[in-house]
Every structure is written in structure tokens, then in C-alpha cells.
Amino acid sequence: MSAFETVFHAKAAAEVRGLPERAGKTLWDVLVAVARTPWDVTRPDPLVDDEAFRFVLFDDGDGIVHVRVDDQARTVTIHGVTWIG
């Protein structure tokens, strides 16, 4: 089975601008893993009553990525990226 396509929501695209190199690299590594097996790598977002909305940590827990997994379209939409480092 092929990987899911990763799509950035405009908000998330703006949030990744200016990330330092280390954070950007770990974010990239996490997103590659999410694209391969999104249900295994991510966890359900407890604030949303829909299993498709999920999150994953990056950069040793200093960052979080909020995603929505769409099995039918085979996409993972990145909705938000927060980094506190």
C-alpha cells in the first residue's frame, strides 16, 4: 500500500516558517512516518469527537502536529504545528 499524501492547511504552512533546523528536521521525519502509517504513528485528539483528527509530537515533545487522516482520499492534512523550543 502506498503512503498517504501530506497536505498542509494554510495555517499550518504559515506556522512552520522560521522553525530552526533541528525542529524542522524532526518535523520532517515525523511527517514522513505519518504519511506511511498515519493511524499507527498518531494519537486521537481528545478535544475533537472524531477519530480522524489526531496529533503527534516531534522534537522530543517540544512540538505538536495536529492532523486529519482521510482514508478514502488517502490524505493526511496538517492543520496546525506548534513548537515551544
C-alpha positions, 0 to 999 in steps of 0.5 A: 500500500502506498503512503498517504499524501501530506497536505498542509492547511494554510495555517499550518504552512504559515506556522512552520516558517522560521522553525530552526533546523533541528525542529524542522528536521524532526518535523520532517521525519515525523511527517514522513512516518505519518504519511506511511502509517498515519493511524499507527504513528498518531494519537486521537485528539481528545478535544475533537469527537472524531477519530480522524483528527489526531496529533503527534509530537516531534522534537522530543515533545517540544512540538505538536502536529495536529492532523486529519487522516482521510482514508478514502482520499488517502490524505493526511492534512496538517492543520496546525504545528506548534513548537515551544523550543 
